[in-house]
Amino acid sequence: MSELIIDMPDAERAELADLADATGQSVEEAVLAAVRGWVRGERERAGGEALRLAGRHAGLLRRLGE
């Protein structure tokens, strides 16, 4: 595992610490869960966009493959 350092305002850090504590997580666990959720969502969004573009340009892609 590698380390990532993020600068954030004190008020956001305090809010994050409060929410992590309220959910029984460490700040690190809460941040990692948030990052994983963001990555999953962006992967799905990008995959959906790729499928949309492939469908829109199917004829061109087919011709390029010939």
C-alpha positions as CSV (number, residue, x, y, z in Angstrom):
1,M,0.0,0.0,0.0
2,S,1.2,3.5,-0.6
3,E,0.5,6.7,1.3
4,L,-1.3,9.8,0.0
5,I,-1.2,13.1,1.8
6,I,-4.1,15.5,1.2
7,D,-4.2,19.1,2.5
8,M,-7.6,20.2,3.6
9,P,-9.0,23.1,5.6
10,D,-9.3,22.5,9.3
11,A,-13.1,22.8,9.3
12,E,-13.4,20.0,6.6
13,R,-11.0,17.8,8.5
14,A,-13.0,18.3,11.7
15,E,-16.2,17.5,9.9
16,L,-14.7,14.4,8.3
17,A,-13.4,13.3,11.7
18,D,-16.8,13.7,13.3
19,L,-18.6,11.8,10.5
20,A,-16.0,9.0,10.6
21,D,-16.4,8.7,14.3
22,A,-20.2,8.7,14.0
23,T,-20.0,5.8,11.6
24,G,-17.4,3.8,13.6
25,Q,-14.6,4.3,11.1
26,S,-11.2,5.9,11.2
27,V,-10.7,9.0,9.1
28,E,-8.5,6.9,6.8
29,E,-11.2,4.3,6.3
30,A,-13.8,6.9,5.6
31,V,-11.6,8.6,3.0
32,L,-10.7,5.3,1.4
33,A,-14.4,4.3,1.1
34,A,-15.2,7.7,-0.5
35,V,-12.3,7.4,-3.0
36,R,-13.4,3.8,-3.9
37,G,-17.0,5.0,-4.4
38,W,-15.8,7.9,-6.6
39,V,-13.5,5.6,-8.7
40,R,-16.3,3.1,-9.1
41,G,-18.8,5.8,-10.2
42,E,-16.3,7.4,-12.7
43,R,-15.4,3.9,-14.1
44,E,-19.1,3.2,-14.7
45,R,-19.7,6.7,-16.2
46,A,-16.7,6.4,-18.5
47,G,-17.7,2.9,-19.6
48,G,-21.2,4.1,-20.3
49,E,-19.9,6.9,-22.4
50,A,-17.6,4.5,-24.3
51,L,-20.5,2.3,-25.1
52,R,-22.6,5.3,-26.2
53,L,-19.9,6.5,-28.5
54,A,-19.2,3.0,-29.9
55,G,-22.9,2.7,-30.7
56,R,-23.0,6.1,-32.3
57,H,-20.0,5.5,-34.5
58,A,-20.5,1.7,-35.1
59,G,-20.5,2.1,-38.9
60,L,-17.2,4.0,-38.8
61,L,-15.6,1.6,-36.4
62,R,-16.7,-1.3,-38.6
63,R,-15.2,0.3,-41.7
64,L,-12.0,1.0,-39.9
65,G,-11.8,-2.6,-38.9
66,E,-12.0,-3.8,-42.5
